[in-house]
Amino acid sequence: MKIFMLKALFLAALMFVSVLFGMQQANEGIHRMKGFNDEDFKSALTLNETNEGEVQASVLGNDVSSHDLQEKKEKLEEMKAYNFFSSLGKSISEGLSELTEKSVAFISDLITGK
């Protein structure tokens, strides 16, 4: 009977320690997932200055230079892309603004009695 109680107590203690260890591992995993205390976690934007005073930028690990940005700007200007939804949104907002102005003017004319 003593050996059974000793084995049962040892097994319960082992399970208790295992549960505590699992909780600690889960907590560390959650912190790593959120980016806390993780050396592998890289920031989205990194700026470095060289010895010559030149600034180097890195976005999500990809190096970006002003030359690349200039090329992209020129390419966009060449495309002269027409965005249907953008123009539709602009016309709707202009129409709503004009409608609101006329409504406010009409209501103020009613109130003042002109």
DOVEXMAR-368661 format. One record per residue: residue number from 1; residue in one letter; x, y, z of N, C-alpha, C in turn. Coordinates in steps of 0.001 Angstrom, whole numbers, always signed. Layout:
BEGIN
+------+------+---------+---------+---------+---------+---------+---------+---------+---------+---------+
| resi | resn |     n_X |     n_Y |     n_Z |    ca_X |    ca_Y |    ca_Z |     c_X |     c_Y |     c_Z |
+------+------+---------+---------+---------+---------+---------+---------+---------+---------+---------+
|  NUM |    a |       X |       Y |       Z |       X |       Y |       Z |       X |       Y |       Z |
...
+------+------+---------+---------+---------+---------+---------+---------+---------+---------+---------+
REM end
This chain:
BEGIN
+------+------+---------+---------+---------+---------+---------+---------+---------+---------+---------+
| resi | resn |     n_X |     n_Y |     n_Z |    ca_X |    ca_Y |    ca_Z |     c_X |     c_Y |     c_Z |
+------+------+---------+---------+---------+---------+---------+---------+---------+---------+---------+
|    1 |    m |    +825 |   -1188 |      +0 |      +0 |      +0 |      +0 |    +873 |   +1257 |      +0 |
|    2 |    k |   +1995 |   +1227 |    +713 |   +2889 |   +2375 |    +758 |   +3507 |   +2645 |    -604 |
|    3 |    i |   +3865 |   +1577 |   -1312 |   +4477 |   +1746 |   -2637 |   +3458 |   +2357 |   -3610 |
|    4 |    f |   +2193 |   +1917 |   -3560 |   +1155 |   +2482 |   -4418 |    +974 |   +3974 |   -4140 |
|    5 |    m |    +909 |   +4372 |   -2884 |    +742 |   +5786 |   -2517 |   +1957 |   +6602 |   -2978 |
|    6 |    l |   +3140 |   +6026 |   -2844 |   +4358 |   +6719 |   -3267 |   +4355 |   +6914 |   -4786 |
|    7 |    k |   +3977 |   +5857 |   -5529 |   +3900 |   +5964 |   -6988 |   +2832 |   +6985 |   -7409 |
|    8 |    a |   +1676 |   +6962 |   -6771 |    +596 |   +7892 |   -7107 |   +1015 |   +9331 |   -6813 |
|    9 |    l |   +1674 |   +9554 |   -5691 |   +2150 |  +10896 |   -5335 |   +3212 |  +11372 |   -6313 |
|   10 |    f |   +4121 |  +10474 |   -6694 |   +5156 |  +10819 |   -7668 |   +4534 |  +11153 |   -9016 |
|   11 |    l |   +3545 |  +10369 |   -9458 |   +2867 |  +10610 |  -10728 |   +2109 |  +11944 |  -10704 |
|   12 |    a |   +1449 |  +12264 |   -9606 |    +724 |  +13539 |   -9485 |   +1702 |  +14711 |   -9512 |
|   13 |    a |   +2838 |  +14570 |   -8841 |   +3842 |  +15637 |   -8838 |   +4423 |  +15825 |  -10237 |
|   14 |    l |   +4669 |  +14719 |  -10949 |   +5186 |  +14795 |  -12310 |   +4187 |  +15486 |  -13233 |
|   15 |    m |   +2913 |  +15161 |  -13101 |   +1874 |  +15816 |  -13912 |   +1780 |  +17307 |  -13592 |
|   16 |    f |   +1883 |  +17666 |  -12321 |   +1814 |  +19067 |  -11908 |   +2978 |  +19859 |  -12513 |
|   17 |    v |   +4181 |  +19301 |  -12440 |   +5358 |  +19966 |  -13016 |   +5216 |  +20062 |  -14533 |
|   18 |    s |   +4669 |  +19022 |  -15173 |   +4465 |  +19042 |  -16626 |   +3480 |  +20135 |  -17036 |
|   19 |    v |   +2411 |  +20305 |  -16270 |   +1429 |  +21347 |  -16562 |   +2070 |  +22727 |  -16406 |
|   20 |    l |   +2832 |  +22936 |  -15358 |   +3510 |  +24220 |  -15168 |   +4481 |  +24504 |  -16306 |
|   21 |    f |   +5241 |  +23487 |  -16723 |   +6180 |  +23656 |  -17836 |   +5432 |  +24000 |  -19127 |
|   22 |    g |   +4320 |  +23332 |  -19388 |   +3520 |  +23616 |  -20581 |   +2952 |  +25020 |  -20578 |
|   23 |    m |   +2513 |  +25475 |  -19413 |   +1996 |  +26846 |  -19313 |   +3101 |  +27857 |  -19584 |
|   24 |    q |   +4293 |  +27605 |  -19099 |   +5417 |  +28505 |  -19336 |   +5774 |  +28531 |  -20818 |
|   25 |    q |   +5790 |  +27368 |  -21462 |   +6098 |  +27299 |  -22891 |   +5037 |  +28037 |  -23708 |
|   26 |    a |   +3777 |  +27893 |  -23345 |   +2694 |  +28583 |  -24057 |   +2822 |  +30095 |  -23893 |
|   27 |    n |   +3169 |  +30538 |  -22695 |   +3343 |  +31967 |  -22451 |   +4481 |  +32529 |  -23295 |
|   28 |    e |   +5585 |  +31815 |  -23359 |   +6714 |  +32279 |  -24178 |   +6344 |  +32288 |  -25657 |
|   29 |    g |   +5569 |  +31291 |  -26091 |   +5125 |  +31254 |  -27483 |   +4232 |  +32425 |  -27831 |
|   30 |    i |   +3357 |  +32796 |  -26932 |   +2476 |  +33948 |  -27166 |   +3295 |  +35225 |  -27250 |
|   31 |    h |   +4272 |  +35383 |  -26377 |   +5109 |  +36581 |  -26427 |   +5915 |  +36630 |  -27722 |
|   32 |    r |   +6419 |  +35486 |  -28180 |   +7167 |  +35466 |  -29440 |   +6248 |  +35786 |  -30609 |
|   33 |    m |   +5013 |  +35309 |  -30560 |   +4068 |  +35560 |  -31630 |   +3714 |  +37045 |  -31707 |
|   34 |    k |   +3625 |  +37703 |  -30558 |   +3322 |  +39126 |  -30534 |   +4543 |  +39971 |  -30873 |
|   35 |    g |   +5722 |  +39392 |  -30807 |   +6933 |  +40129 |  -31141 |   +7686 |  +40621 |  -29933 |
|   36 |    f |   +7282 |  +40240 |  -28742 |   +7988 |  +40674 |  -27541 |   +9234 |  +39821 |  -27357 |
|   37 |    n |  +10337 |  +40438 |  -27020 |  +11580 |  +39747 |  -26695 |  +11980 |  +38729 |  -27752 |
|   38 |    d |  +11759 |  +39047 |  -29003 |  +12122 |  +38133 |  -30077 |  +13221 |  +38780 |  -30906 |
|   39 |    e |  +14398 |  +38170 |  -30879 |  +15526 |  +38727 |  -31619 |  +15338 |  +38581 |  -33118 |
|   40 |    d |  +14537 |  +37591 |  -33538 |  +14307 |  +37363 |  -34956 |  +13279 |  +38327 |  -35544 |
|   41 |    f |  +12571 |  +39050 |  -34694 |  +11532 |  +39965 |  -35154 |  +12188 |  +41188 |  -35774 |
|   42 |    k |  +11923 |  +41428 |  -37042 |  +12510 |  +42567 |  -37748 |  +11474 |  +43677 |  -37848 |
|   43 |    s |  +11935 |  +44902 |  -37744 |  +11004 |  +46019 |  -37855 |  +10636 |  +46223 |  -39325 |
|   44 |    a |   +9515 |  +46852 |  -39559 |   +9029 |  +47043 |  -40919 |   +9896 |  +48042 |  -41677 |
|   45 |    l |  +10391 |  +49056 |  -40992 |  +11205 |  +50081 |  -41629 |  +12504 |  +50229 |  -40864 |
|   46 |    t |  +13619 |  +50137 |  -41582 |  +14929 |  +50280 |  -40963 |  +15699 |  +51350 |  -41712 |
|   47 |    l |  +16238 |  +52329 |  -40973 |  +17052 |  +53384 |  -41558 |  +18456 |  +53299 |  -40993 |
|   48 |    n |  +19458 |  +53269 |  -41884 |  +20858 |  +53235 |  -41474 |  +21611 |  +54339 |  -42183 |
|   49 |    e |  +22542 |  +54960 |  -41466 |  +23359 |  +56001 |  -42063 |  +24777 |  +55482 |  -42219 |
|   50 |    t |  +25326 |  +55602 |  -43432 |  +26672 |  +55121 |  -43692 |  +27690 |  +56157 |  -43242 |
|   51 |    n |  +28961 |  +55805 |  -43329 |  +30032 |  +56726 |  -42924 |  +30083 |  +57960 |  -43814 |
|   52 |    e |  +29643 |  +57813 |  -45068 |  +29655 |  +58952 |  -45995 |  +28473 |  +59885 |  -45773 |
|   53 |    g |  +27585 |  +59556 |  -44874 |  +26424 |  +60387 |  -44600 |  +25216 |  +60008 |  -45441 |
|   54 |    e |  +25325 |  +58929 |  -46195 |  +24231 |  +58485 |  -47036 |  +23270 |  +57645 |  -46204 |
|   55 |    v |  +21981 |  +57853 |  -46399 |  +20966 |  +57130 |  -45631 |  +20472 |  +55955 |  -46465 |
|   56 |    q |  +20468 |  +54771 |  -45853 |  +19960 |  +53575 |  -46511 |  +18673 |  +53157 |  -45816 |
|   57 |    a |  +17644 |  +52862 |  -46599 |  +16354 |  +52464 |  -46047 |  +16056 |  +51030 |  -46451 |
|   58 |    s |  +15380 |  +50330 |  -45562 |  +14977 |  +48957 |  -45828 |  +13533 |  +48803 |  -45363 |
|   59 |    v |  +12671 |  +48360 |  -46274 |  +11265 |  +48149 |  -45954 |  +10986 |  +46657 |  -46038 |
|   60 |    l |  +10603 |  +46069 |  -44908 |  +10326 |  +44641 |  -44804 |  +11482 |  +43798 |  -45319 |
|   61 |    g |  +12695 |  +44254 |  -45049 |  +13890 |  +43511 |  -45426 |  +14381 |  +43788 |  -46826 |
|   62 |    n |  +13643 |  +44549 |  -47629 |  +14048 |  +44884 |  -48993 |  +14655 |  +46275 |  -49003 |
|   63 |    d |  +15861 |  +46390 |  -49570 |  +16528 |  +47694 |  -49643 |  +15797 |  +48595 |  -50621 |
|   64 |    v |  +15649 |  +49863 |  -50229 |  +14967 |  +50851 |  -51059 |  +15896 |  +52039 |  -51220 |
|   65 |    s |  +16017 |  +52525 |  -52441 |  +16832 |  +53712 |  -52673 |  +15960 |  +54776 |  -53322 |
|   66 |    s |  +16430 |  +56018 |  -53284 |  +15654 |  +57104 |  -53888 |  +15568 |  +56915 |  -55394 |
|   67 |    h |  +16573 |  +56233 |  -55966 |  +16549 |  +55967 |  -57404 |  +15374 |  +55054 |  -57747 |
|   68 |    d |  +15129 |  +54030 |  -56927 |  +14002 |  +53121 |  -57147 |  +12677 |  +53872 |  -57062 |
|   69 |    l |  +12570 |  +54747 |  -56073 |  +11326 |  +55496 |  -55905 |  +11091 |  +56429 |  -57083 |
|   70 |    q |  +12169 |  +57044 |  -57591 |  +12051 |  +57947 |  -58736 |  +11587 |  +57175 |  -59966 |
|   71 |    e |  +12137 |  +55968 |  -60173 |  +11726 |  +55147 |  -61311 |  +10254 |  +54784 |  -61215 |
|   72 |    k |   +9794 |  +54421 |  -60037 |   +8391 |  +54058 |  -59857 |   +7480 |  +55258 |  -60118 |
|   73 |    k |   +7907 |  +56431 |  -59666 |   +7112 |  +57640 |  -59881 |   +6999 |  +57934 |  -61379 |
|   74 |    e |   +8114 |  +57820 |  -62086 |   +8090 |  +58067 |  -63521 |   +7220 |  +57043 |  -64241 |
|   75 |    k |   +7296 |  +55795 |  -63825 |   +6495 |  +54747 |  -64450 |   +5005 |  +55026 |  -64238 |
|   76 |    l |   +4630 |  +55467 |  -63035 |   +3228 |  +55784 |  -62762 |   +2758 |  +56978 |  -63586 |
|   77 |    e |   +3640 |  +57970 |  -63733 |   +3265 |  +59137 |  -64542 |   +3101 |  +58754 |  -66004 |
|   78 |    e |   +3927 |  +57812 |  -66490 |   +3810 |  +57369 |  -67874 |   +2516 |  +56599 |  -68104 |
|   79 |    m |   +2121 |  +55819 |  -67126 |    +917 |  +55004 |  -67274 |    -324 |  +55872 |  -67385 |
|   80 |    k |    -349 |  +56968 |  -66649 |   -1519 |  +57857 |  -66621 |   -2792 |  +57026 |  -66459 |
|   81 |    a |   -2756 |  +56167 |  -65478 |   -3862 |  +55225 |  -65263 |   -5120 |  +55977 |  -64851 |
|   82 |    y |   -6225 |  +55547 |  -65404 |   -7525 |  +56109 |  -65077 |   -8197 |  +55158 |  -64102 |
|   83 |    n |   -8494 |  +55658 |  -62931 |   -9130 |  +54833 |  -61917 |  -10611 |  +55198 |  -61870 |
|   84 |    f |  -11441 |  +54280 |  -62339 |  -12876 |  +54524 |  -62414 |  -13474 |  +54804 |  -61044 |
|   85 |    f |  -13084 |  +54011 |  -60058 |  -13667 |  +54165 |  -58730 |  -13234 |  +55471 |  -58068 |
|   86 |    s |  -12017 |  +55894 |  -58357 |  -11540 |  +57160 |  -57800 |  -12340 |  +58333 |  -58372 |
|   87 |    s |  -12517 |  +58334 |  -59675 |  -13276 |  +59432 |  -60289 |  -14743 |  +59378 |  -59877 |
|   88 |    l |  -15289 |  +58178 |  -59730 |  -16662 |  +58028 |  -59268 |  -16816 |  +58565 |  -57847 |
|   89 |    g |  -15866 |  +58249 |  -56984 |  -15900 |  +58748 |  -55609 |  -15793 |  +60260 |  -55545 |
|   90 |    k |  -14934 |  +60822 |  -56385 |  -14794 |  +62280 |  -56406 |  -16094 |  +62941 |  -56853 |
|   91 |    s |  -16714 |  +62406 |  -57893 |  -17954 |  +63027 |  -58381 |  -19084 |  +62877 |  -57357 |
|   92 |    i |  -19155 |  +61741 |  -56681 |  -20186 |  +61555 |  -55655 |  -19962 |  +62519 |  -54498 |
|   93 |    s |  -18708 |  +62675 |  -54068 |  -18442 |  +63576 |  -52942 |  -18719 |  +65025 |  -53316 |
|   94 |    e |  -18391 |  +65412 |  -54553 |  -18688 |  +66775 |  -54979 |  -20193 |  +67001 |  -55036 |
|   95 |    g |  -20925 |  +66014 |  -55542 |  -22389 |  +66135 |  -55610 |  -23012 |  +66228 |  -54228 |
|   96 |    l |  -22543 |  +65399 |  -53303 |  -23078 |  +65452 |  -51936 |  -22735 |  +66777 |  -51255 |
|   97 |    s |  -21541 |  +67278 |  -51501 |  -21164 |  +68573 |  -50911 |  -22058 |  +69688 |  -51439 |
|   98 |    e |  -22301 |  +69686 |  -52734 |  -23156 |  +70713 |  -53331 |  -24590 |  +70585 |  -52820 |
|   99 |    l |  -25089 |  +69348 |  -52715 |  -26428 |  +69112 |  -52209 |  -26553 |  +69590 |  -50764 |
|  100 |    t |  -25554 |  +69325 |  -49957 |  -25570 |  +69751 |  -48560 |  -25558 |  +71274 |  -48455 |
|  101 |    e |  -24715 |  +71914 |  -49260 |  -24657 |  +73386 |  -49230 |  -26006 |  +73990 |  -49617 |
|  102 |    k |  -26631 |  +73462 |  -50666 |  -27926 |  +73991 |  -51102 |  -29012 |  +73723 |  -50062 |
|  103 |    s |  -28950 |  +72554 |  -49407 |  -29933 |  +72232 |  -48365 |  -29800 |  +73173 |  -47181 |
|  104 |    v |  -28569 |  +73428 |  -46767 |  -28343 |  +74340 |  -45637 |  -28795 |  +75748 |  -46010 |
|  105 |    a |  -28499 |  +76180 |  -47231 |  -28921 |  +77511 |  -47669 |  -30442 |  +77599 |  -47727 |
|  106 |    f |  -31107 |  +76552 |  -48212 |  -32561 |  +76540 |  -48296 |  -33190 |  +76595 |  -46906 |
|  107 |    i |  -32675 |  +75797 |  -45976 |  -33208 |  +75785 |  -44610 |  -32971 |  +77118 |  -43923 |
|  108 |    s |  -31800 |  +77707 |  -44129 |  -31536 |  +79011 |  -43501 |  -32417 |  +80095 |  -44087 |
|  109 |    d |  -32747 |  +79999 |  -45411 |  -33671 |  +80952 |  -46008 |  -35077 |  +80798 |  -45446 |
|  110 |    l |  -35510 |  +79575 |  -45174 |  -36820 |  +79339 |  -44575 |  -36897 |  +79920 |  -43173 |
|  111 |    i |  -35807 |  +79743 |  -42411 |  -35805 |  +80207 |  -41040 |  -35769 |  +81726 |  -40969 |
|  112 |    t |  -34957 |  +82351 |  -41809 |  -34848 |  +83820 |  -41780 |  -36027 |  +84487 |  -42498 |
|  113 |    g |  -36750 |  +83755 |  -43338 |  -37936 |  +84298 |  -43993 |  -37627 |  +85083 |  -45250 |
|  114 |    k |  -36548 |  +84828 |  -45907 |  -36223 |  +85547 |  -47132 |  -36934 |  +84970 |  -48312 |
+------+------+---------+---------+---------+---------+---------+---------+---------+---------+---------+
REM end
